Amino acid sequence: MHQVPPPTSDEAADGPRWDPREHTFVLAYGLDGAVVGRRLTDLFSQADALTDVDGETPGEKVAVIEFLLALCYASGTYPTSAEEWQQWVQSEHPLDGVASWLAEQPDDDWNLFHPARPLGQNALLREFLAEHGTGPAQLVLEHSGDYSQFADHHHLDHPDPLPAAKAYRAVLTQHLFGLSGRARISGKETLGPTITNLATGRLGGRVRVLALGRTLGHTLRLNLTPTTDDPRVLNLTWTQGPVERRGFKSKPPPRTVAGYADLHSYLGRSVLLRPTPGLSGVLAGVDRVLIGAGELLELEAAKHLQDAVMSETRNGVSKPLWPSATRDLWREAHALYAAVERRSGGLYKRLARLPKEDGEASRSFKLLAVGLLSAKSTPIGWVTSVFPFAPGQAPALYQASLRGSQVAEHLARSLDRAAFKAWEVMFPNPKPSDKKAQIARFDARAEQWKATELPFHTLLADVADGAPVADCMPEYTRWLVETAEELLTQRLDALPGNGQGRRARAAAHRGFTDFLTGPKAPPDIRDLTNGEA
């Protein structure tokens, strides 16, 4: 373990300070709807008077909640069994013990710019920061692009500083969601060759699911994993603490997780920030950044992936649900609800045990799914969806989401068949290389998927409120069928008015209807079309 000598009192006093316990670094929503800045101590002492915390991106929001969970464990505020977890959720167990614990911690442990143990960072990079650092844009996942040291990234040298609060939230997000690739830092000239080998963060390759309660306190209690182990190893800095950190001369094996505080606060990146005076002249900003490889964790699925929704790849390999550029997260709702209905373990088994009508605190909440979409080592954007949930309603929500997805999928295939039929008439002698682009002219599936999201969420919301699935499906199905017909007509409007165009239009509508009502149609579409006939 690296040990950096503590600075002298003068050195510590002269340096800039930024302490998240005292300075606002998240926005909190009050129960009255007001958006207010909150200190960390206030967040916990008033957790049940606040509805939520917010980030500038879905990933940042997840990163903040992860850090708040780490503080709960570090302070000893957590349930020790599934029964106690349920009691905490139903009785709104107070979290003000976290605030008291925070107030007692040494100030130097929480200084973002401490010269020897900067919060969440690796002080061993300090001597290399001036020569090898970049502008602060590299710190923000959405701004950095590909990390590769061989690409042109002149935008990363832009000198405009980041406010300290924003920089700290970006650090938290980097630790969790940072993507694999080659860091821009020089391994030969700094800490060793493997400092450049960035690994995918703990949440970088999968969808993270959080239960969002009606208050911040409710949210934190729902997401605390019960444990009888001592989970209080909190990662405040790279160079001090009980965890044996990796070196960078060679790639080390992943280290064992030292409890849930360690899990939720692990340092997925070696990062160091250089402070600069803020615009106010009081709070510091960040004008220079170094980012290199961080910690590697050996995760146990049963303990450390309790929120994961397992899905199969095309090769039949089971893995946690991953972000997709071609399949929106809401289309995976049935898998999430199935995990609760089947009590798949972890978070979902506990959620399934909550009583249906036992107090407002346990009756309703939401499931937030967030993932970082990427192309290899380049971040593309966040994918996210929010699903309603009510204890005891998992079977109904699973049926609604499954049947709703089946209807939407069949309509998409019907539109695909319609586009193919129009293409057959309009392009009887196509070049093989042109086929895909030609069919795309008549393909309304993209518009259909976009138009389906709202009615799908409306269906789930109605069922979560107690409406029978059988009563909701006819209206949902009719809505989607009528929308698909309208969108197909709009796509075909571009066809010429001559005989060929009319034949293509007729073939497309016939192909759509034949497939829509064919033997592969789900029961909800058959019931609708038979009723109309």
FIGURO-795450 format. One record per residue (C-alpha): residue in one letter; x negated, y negated, z negated. Coordinates in steps of 0.5 Angstrom, whole numbers, plus 500, padded with zeros to 3 digits. Example, Ala and Ser with C-alpha at 12.3 -4.5 7.8 and 13.67 -1.06 7.14 Angstrom:
<nodes>
+---+-----+-----+-----+
: r :  px :  py :  pz :
+---+-----+-----+-----+
: a : 475 : 509 : 484 :
: s : 473 : 502 : 486 :
+---+-----+-----+-----+
</nodes>
This chain:
<nodes>
+---+-----+-----+-----+
: r :  px :  py :  pz :
+---+-----+-----+-----+
: m : 500 : 500 : 500 :
: h : 497 : 493 : 502 :
: q : 496 : 488 : 496 :
: v : 495 : 481 : 498 :
: p : 492 : 477 : 492 :
: p : 497 : 472 : 489 :
: p : 496 : 465 : 491 :
: t : 494 : 460 : 486 :
: s : 500 : 456 : 483 :
: d : 497 : 450 : 487 :
: e : 498 : 454 : 493 :
: a : 505 : 456 : 492 :
: a : 507 : 449 : 490 :
: d : 504 : 446 : 496 :
: g : 507 : 450 : 501 :
: p : 514 : 449 : 504 :
: r : 520 : 453 : 500 :
: w : 526 : 456 : 503 :
: d : 530 : 461 : 498 :
: p : 537 : 464 : 501 :
: r : 539 : 464 : 494 :
: e : 540 : 457 : 493 :
: h : 540 : 455 : 501 :
: t : 546 : 456 : 505 :
: f : 545 : 462 : 510 :
: v : 552 : 464 : 512 :
: l : 558 : 461 : 513 :
: a : 564 : 464 : 508 :
: y : 571 : 463 : 510 :
: g : 576 : 462 : 504 :
: l : 583 : 465 : 503 :
: d : 586 : 458 : 504 :
: g : 582 : 459 : 511 :
: a : 577 : 453 : 510 :
: v : 570 : 455 : 513 :
: v : 565 : 453 : 507 :
: g : 557 : 454 : 506 :
: r : 556 : 459 : 501 :
: r : 549 : 460 : 497 :
: l : 548 : 468 : 495 :
: t : 550 : 467 : 488 :
: d : 557 : 464 : 490 :
: l : 558 : 469 : 495 :
: f : 558 : 475 : 490 :
: s : 561 : 471 : 484 :
: q : 567 : 469 : 488 :
: a : 567 : 475 : 493 :
: d : 574 : 476 : 492 :
: a : 576 : 469 : 493 :
: l : 573 : 469 : 500 :
: t : 575 : 473 : 506 :
: d : 569 : 474 : 510 :
: v : 562 : 472 : 512 :
: d : 560 : 470 : 519 :
: g : 554 : 470 : 524 :
: e : 553 : 467 : 531 :
: t : 554 : 474 : 534 :
: p : 557 : 480 : 532 :
: g : 550 : 483 : 530 :
: e : 548 : 478 : 526 :
: k : 554 : 479 : 522 :
: v : 553 : 486 : 521 :
: a : 546 : 484 : 519 :
: v : 548 : 479 : 514 :
: i : 553 : 485 : 511 :
: e : 547 : 490 : 511 :
: f : 543 : 485 : 507 :
: l : 549 : 484 : 502 :
: l : 550 : 491 : 501 :
: a : 542 : 492 : 499 :
: l : 543 : 487 : 494 :
: c : 549 : 491 : 491 :
: y : 544 : 497 : 490 :
: a : 538 : 493 : 488 :
: s : 542 : 490 : 482 :
: g : 545 : 496 : 480 :
: t : 552 : 495 : 483 :
: y : 555 : 501 : 486 :
: p : 559 : 507 : 485 :
: t : 556 : 514 : 483 :
: s : 562 : 518 : 486 :
: a : 567 : 518 : 491 :
: e : 572 : 518 : 485 :
: e : 569 : 512 : 482 :
: w : 568 : 509 : 489 :
: q : 576 : 509 : 490 :
: q : 577 : 506 : 483 :
: w : 573 : 500 : 485 :
: v : 576 : 499 : 492 :
: q : 583 : 500 : 488 :
: s : 582 : 496 : 482 :
: e : 578 : 490 : 486 :
: h : 572 : 492 : 481 :
: p : 568 : 485 : 480 :
: l : 561 : 484 : 484 :
: d : 559 : 478 : 480 :
: g : 553 : 482 : 477 :
: v : 550 : 482 : 483 :
: a : 550 : 474 : 482 :
: s : 547 : 474 : 475 :
: w : 542 : 479 : 478 :
: l : 540 : 474 : 483 :
: a : 539 : 468 : 479 :
: e : 534 : 472 : 474 :
: q : 529 : 474 : 480 :
: p : 523 : 470 : 480 :
: d : 523 : 465 : 485 :
: d : 517 : 467 : 489 :
: d : 520 : 473 : 491 :
: w : 525 : 469 : 495 :
: n : 521 : 464 : 498 :
: l : 521 : 465 : 506 :
: f : 515 : 461 : 507 :
: h : 511 : 464 : 501 :
: p : 504 : 464 : 503 :
: a : 502 : 471 : 500 :
: r : 509 : 475 : 500 :
: p : 514 : 471 : 505 :
: l : 521 : 474 : 504 :
: g : 522 : 479 : 509 :
: q : 516 : 479 : 513 :
: n : 509 : 481 : 514 :
: a : 503 : 476 : 511 :
: l : 498 : 480 : 514 :
: l : 499 : 477 : 521 :
: r : 498 : 470 : 518 :
: e : 491 : 469 : 521 :
: f : 493 : 471 : 528 :
: l : 499 : 467 : 528 :
: a : 496 : 460 : 531 :
: e : 493 : 464 : 536 :
: h : 498 : 469 : 538 :
: g : 504 : 466 : 536 :
: t : 510 : 464 : 541 :
: g : 516 : 459 : 540 :
: p : 521 : 461 : 535 :
: a : 526 : 463 : 541 :
: q : 523 : 470 : 541 :
: l : 526 : 471 : 534 :
: v : 533 : 471 : 537 :
: l : 535 : 477 : 540 :
: e : 539 : 474 : 545 :
: h : 534 : 469 : 547 :
: s : 528 : 473 : 548 :
: g : 529 : 478 : 553 :
: d : 524 : 483 : 555 :
: y : 519 : 483 : 549 :
: s : 513 : 486 : 554 :
: q : 507 : 482 : 554 :
: f : 506 : 483 : 561 :
: a : 512 : 479 : 564 :
: d : 513 : 471 : 565 :
: h : 516 : 469 : 558 :
: h : 514 : 461 : 558 :
: h : 521 : 460 : 555 :
: l : 518 : 463 : 549 :
: d : 513 : 458 : 548 :
: h : 518 : 452 : 548 :
: p : 516 : 448 : 541 :
: d : 523 : 446 : 539 :
: p : 524 : 449 : 532 :
: l : 529 : 453 : 529 :
: p : 532 : 451 : 522 :
: a : 530 : 456 : 517 :
: a : 537 : 459 : 515 :
: k : 538 : 461 : 523 :
: a : 531 : 464 : 523 :
: y : 532 : 468 : 517 :
: r : 539 : 471 : 520 :
: a : 535 : 472 : 526 :
: v : 530 : 476 : 522 :
: l : 535 : 480 : 519 :
: t : 538 : 482 : 526 :
: q : 531 : 483 : 529 :
: h : 530 : 488 : 523 :
: l : 536 : 492 : 525 :
: f : 537 : 492 : 532 :
: g : 530 : 490 : 535 :
: l : 529 : 494 : 541 :
: s : 523 : 499 : 543 :
: g : 518 : 496 : 548 :
: r : 511 : 493 : 548 :
: a : 510 : 487 : 543 :
: r : 507 : 481 : 546 :
: i : 502 : 481 : 540 :
: s : 495 : 483 : 542 :
: g : 493 : 490 : 538 :
: k : 486 : 489 : 540 :
: e : 485 : 482 : 537 :
: t : 490 : 483 : 531 :
: l : 492 : 489 : 526 :
: g : 491 : 495 : 531 :
: p : 493 : 498 : 537 :
: t : 500 : 501 : 535 :
: i : 502 : 494 : 533 :
: t : 505 : 493 : 540 :
: n : 509 : 499 : 540 :
: l : 516 : 497 : 538 :
: a : 521 : 502 : 536 :
: t : 528 : 501 : 536 :
: g : 531 : 499 : 530 :
: r : 536 : 503 : 525 :
: l : 542 : 500 : 529 :
: g : 539 : 499 : 536 :
: g : 541 : 505 : 539 :
: r : 548 : 506 : 536 :
: v : 555 : 503 : 535 :
: r : 555 : 501 : 527 :
: v : 562 : 501 : 524 :
: l : 564 : 497 : 518 :
: a : 570 : 497 : 514 :
: l : 573 : 490 : 514 :
: g : 577 : 488 : 508 :
: r : 582 : 483 : 506 :
: t : 576 : 479 : 502 :
: l : 569 : 479 : 502 :
: g : 569 : 483 : 496 :
: h : 574 : 488 : 499 :
: t : 569 : 489 : 505 :
: l : 563 : 490 : 500 :
: r : 566 : 495 : 496 :
: l : 569 : 499 : 502 :
: n : 562 : 500 : 505 :
: l : 558 : 502 : 499 :
: t : 556 : 509 : 499 :
: p : 557 : 512 : 492 :
: t : 550 : 515 : 490 :
: t : 547 : 518 : 483 :
: d : 540 : 517 : 485 :
: d : 537 : 510 : 483 :
: p : 537 : 506 : 490 :
: r : 534 : 500 : 487 :
: v : 528 : 499 : 492 :
: l : 529 : 493 : 495 :
: n : 524 : 491 : 501 :
: l : 523 : 483 : 500 :
: t : 516 : 483 : 503 :
: w : 511 : 488 : 507 :
: t : 505 : 487 : 503 :
: q : 508 : 488 : 496 :
: g : 513 : 493 : 492 :
: p : 513 : 501 : 491 :
: v : 514 : 503 : 498 :
: e : 507 : 505 : 502 :
: r : 507 : 501 : 508 :
: r : 505 : 504 : 515 :
: g : 498 : 501 : 518 :
: f : 497 : 500 : 526 :
: k : 491 : 504 : 528 :
: s : 495 : 510 : 530 :
: k : 502 : 511 : 530 :
: p : 505 : 514 : 523 :
: p : 510 : 519 : 522 :
: p : 517 : 516 : 519 :
: r : 517 : 515 : 512 :
: t : 522 : 518 : 507 :
: v : 528 : 513 : 505 :
: a : 527 : 511 : 498 :
: g : 535 : 510 : 497 :
: y : 540 : 505 : 499 :
: a : 537 : 499 : 498 :
: d : 531 : 501 : 502 :
: l : 536 : 503 : 507 :
: h : 540 : 497 : 508 :
: s : 533 : 492 : 507 :
: y : 528 : 496 : 511 :
: l : 523 : 492 : 515 :
: g : 524 : 494 : 522 :
: r : 519 : 489 : 525 :
: s : 513 : 486 : 523 :
: v : 514 : 479 : 523 :
: l : 512 : 472 : 521 :
: l : 514 : 465 : 521 :
: r : 511 : 459 : 521 :
: p : 514 : 453 : 517 :
: t : 515 : 446 : 520 :
: p : 519 : 440 : 516 :
: g : 526 : 440 : 518 :
: l : 530 : 434 : 521 :
: s : 532 : 432 : 514 :
: g : 525 : 432 : 511 :
: v : 527 : 437 : 506 :
: l : 529 : 444 : 509 :
: a : 523 : 447 : 513 :
: g : 524 : 450 : 520 :
: v : 520 : 455 : 524 :
: d : 516 : 453 : 530 :
: r : 512 : 459 : 531 :
: v : 513 : 467 : 531 :
: l : 509 : 473 : 531 :
: i : 513 : 480 : 532 :
: g : 510 : 487 : 532 :
: a : 512 : 494 : 530 :
: g : 515 : 495 : 524 :
: e : 517 : 501 : 519 :
: l : 519 : 508 : 522 :
: l : 525 : 511 : 517 :
: e : 526 : 519 : 517 :
: l : 534 : 518 : 517 :
: e : 538 : 524 : 514 :
: a : 545 : 524 : 518 :
: a : 549 : 526 : 512 :
: k : 546 : 520 : 507 :
: h : 544 : 515 : 512 :
: l : 549 : 515 : 518 :
: q : 555 : 515 : 514 :
: d : 559 : 511 : 519 :
: a : 557 : 514 : 525 :
: v : 562 : 516 : 530 :
: m : 559 : 522 : 534 :
: s : 560 : 523 : 541 :
: e : 557 : 528 : 546 :
: t : 553 : 526 : 552 :
: r : 554 : 529 : 559 :
: n : 549 : 534 : 557 :
: g : 553 : 536 : 551 :
: v : 548 : 533 : 546 :
: s : 552 : 530 : 540 :
: k : 549 : 523 : 538 :
: p : 552 : 517 : 535 :
: l : 557 : 513 : 539 :
: w : 552 : 508 : 543 :
: p : 554 : 502 : 547 :
: s : 556 : 502 : 554 :
: a : 556 : 497 : 560 :
: t : 561 : 501 : 563 :
: r : 566 : 503 : 558 :
: d : 569 : 498 : 553 :
: l : 569 : 500 : 545 :
: w : 576 : 499 : 545 :
: r : 577 : 505 : 549 :
: e : 573 : 510 : 544 :
: a : 578 : 508 : 538 :
: h : 581 : 515 : 538 :
: a : 574 : 518 : 536 :
: l : 574 : 513 : 531 :
: y : 581 : 515 : 528 :
: a : 579 : 522 : 529 :
: a : 573 : 522 : 524 :
: v : 578 : 519 : 519 :
: e : 584 : 524 : 520 :
: r : 579 : 530 : 520 :
: r : 575 : 527 : 514 :
: s : 569 : 528 : 518 :
: g : 565 : 526 : 512 :
: g : 561 : 520 : 509 :
: l : 565 : 513 : 510 :
: y : 571 : 517 : 514 :
: k : 572 : 522 : 508 :
: r : 573 : 517 : 503 :
: l : 577 : 512 : 507 :
: a : 582 : 518 : 508 :
: r : 583 : 519 : 501 :
: l : 585 : 512 : 500 :
: p : 593 : 513 : 498 :
: k : 598 : 510 : 502 :
: e : 602 : 505 : 498 :
: d : 597 : 504 : 492 :
: g : 596 : 497 : 491 :
: e : 595 : 491 : 496 :
: a : 587 : 492 : 495 :
: s : 587 : 499 : 498 :
: r : 593 : 498 : 503 :
: s : 590 : 495 : 510 :
: f : 583 : 493 : 513 :
: k : 580 : 493 : 519 :
: l : 574 : 497 : 522 :
: l : 569 : 493 : 526 :
: a : 565 : 497 : 531 :
: v : 558 : 493 : 534 :
: g : 553 : 495 : 538 :
: l : 547 : 492 : 542 :
: l : 548 : 493 : 550 :
: s : 541 : 493 : 553 :
: a : 537 : 495 : 559 :
: k : 531 : 499 : 557 :
: s : 528 : 494 : 552 :
: t : 532 : 488 : 555 :
: p : 538 : 486 : 551 :
: i : 544 : 484 : 555 :
: g : 549 : 482 : 550 :
: w : 553 : 485 : 544 :
: v : 559 : 490 : 545 :
: t : 564 : 489 : 539 :
: s : 572 : 491 : 538 :
: v : 576 : 491 : 531 :
: f : 581 : 496 : 530 :
: p : 587 : 496 : 525 :
: f : 587 : 501 : 519 :
: a : 592 : 503 : 514 :
: p : 591 : 508 : 509 :
: g : 595 : 514 : 510 :
: q : 596 : 512 : 517 :
: a : 590 : 516 : 521 :
: p : 594 : 521 : 524 :
: a : 599 : 516 : 527 :
: l : 593 : 511 : 529 :
: y : 589 : 517 : 532 :
: q : 595 : 520 : 536 :
: a : 597 : 512 : 539 :
: s : 590 : 511 : 541 :
: l : 589 : 518 : 544 :
: r : 596 : 517 : 548 :
: g : 594 : 510 : 549 :
: s : 587 : 512 : 552 :
: q : 590 : 518 : 556 :
: v : 595 : 513 : 560 :
: a : 590 : 508 : 561 :
: e : 585 : 513 : 564 :
: h : 590 : 516 : 568 :
: l : 592 : 509 : 571 :
: a : 585 : 508 : 573 :
: r : 584 : 514 : 576 :
: s : 591 : 512 : 580 :
: l : 588 : 506 : 582 :
: d : 582 : 509 : 584 :
: r : 586 : 514 : 589 :
: a : 589 : 508 : 592 :
: a : 583 : 504 : 593 :
: f : 580 : 510 : 597 :
: k : 587 : 511 : 601 :
: a : 586 : 504 : 603 :
: w : 579 : 505 : 605 :
: e : 580 : 511 : 609 :
: v : 585 : 507 : 614 :
: m : 581 : 501 : 614 :
: f : 574 : 504 : 615 :
: p : 575 : 510 : 619 :
: n : 568 : 511 : 622 :
: p : 564 : 508 : 616 :
: k : 556 : 508 : 615 :
: p : 555 : 512 : 608 :
: s : 551 : 506 : 605 :
: d : 557 : 502 : 606 :
: k : 562 : 506 : 603 :
: k : 562 : 504 : 596 :
: a : 562 : 496 : 597 :
: q : 568 : 498 : 602 :
: i : 572 : 501 : 597 :
: a : 570 : 496 : 592 :
: r : 574 : 491 : 596 :
: f : 581 : 495 : 594 :
: d : 579 : 497 : 587 :
: a : 583 : 494 : 582 :
: r : 580 : 498 : 576 :
: a : 576 : 493 : 573 :
: e : 582 : 488 : 572 :
: q : 586 : 494 : 570 :
: w : 581 : 495 : 564 :
: k : 581 : 488 : 562 :
: a : 589 : 487 : 562 :
: t : 589 : 494 : 558 :
: e : 585 : 491 : 552 :
: l : 591 : 487 : 549 :
: p : 597 : 492 : 550 :
: f : 592 : 497 : 547 :
: h : 591 : 493 : 541 :
: t : 598 : 491 : 540 :
: l : 600 : 498 : 540 :
: l : 595 : 500 : 535 :
: a : 597 : 494 : 530 :
: d : 604 : 496 : 531 :
: v : 603 : 503 : 529 :
: a : 598 : 501 : 523 :
: d : 604 : 497 : 521 :
: g : 609 : 503 : 520 :
: a : 612 : 503 : 527 :
: p : 613 : 510 : 530 :
: v : 608 : 512 : 535 :
: a : 614 : 515 : 539 :
: d : 618 : 508 : 539 :
: c : 612 : 504 : 541 :
: m : 609 : 509 : 547 :
: p : 615 : 507 : 552 :
: e : 614 : 500 : 552 :
: y : 606 : 500 : 552 :
: t : 606 : 505 : 558 :
: r : 611 : 501 : 562 :
: w : 607 : 495 : 561 :
: l : 601 : 498 : 564 :
: v : 604 : 501 : 570 :
: e : 607 : 495 : 572 :
: t : 601 : 491 : 571 :
: a : 597 : 496 : 575 :
: e : 602 : 495 : 581 :
: e : 601 : 488 : 580 :
: l : 594 : 488 : 580 :
: l : 594 : 493 : 586 :
: t : 598 : 489 : 590 :
: q : 594 : 483 : 589 :
: r : 588 : 487 : 591 :
: l : 591 : 489 : 598 :
: d : 593 : 482 : 599 :
: a : 587 : 481 : 603 :
: l : 588 : 486 : 608 :
: p : 590 : 484 : 615 :
: g : 597 : 483 : 617 :
: n : 596 : 487 : 623 :
: g : 599 : 495 : 624 :
: q : 592 : 497 : 621 :
: g : 593 : 493 : 615 :
: r : 600 : 495 : 614 :
: r : 598 : 502 : 614 :
: a : 593 : 501 : 609 :
: r : 597 : 498 : 605 :
: a : 602 : 503 : 605 :
: a : 597 : 509 : 604 :
: a : 594 : 505 : 598 :
: h : 601 : 505 : 595 :
: r : 603 : 512 : 597 :
: g : 596 : 514 : 594 :
: f : 597 : 511 : 587 :
: t : 604 : 513 : 586 :
: d : 603 : 520 : 588 :
: f : 597 : 521 : 583 :
: l : 601 : 517 : 578 :
: t : 607 : 522 : 578 :
: g : 603 : 528 : 580 :
: p : 601 : 534 : 576 :
: k : 595 : 531 : 572 :
: a : 600 : 525 : 569 :
: p : 600 : 525 : 561 :
: p : 607 : 526 : 558 :
: d : 608 : 519 : 557 :
: i : 607 : 517 : 564 :
: r : 612 : 523 : 566 :
: d : 617 : 521 : 561 :
: l : 617 : 514 : 564 :
: t : 617 : 515 : 571 :
: n : 623 : 521 : 570 :
: g : 627 : 516 : 566 :
: e : 626 : 511 : 572 :
: a : 628 : 516 : 577 :
+---+-----+-----+-----+
</nodes>
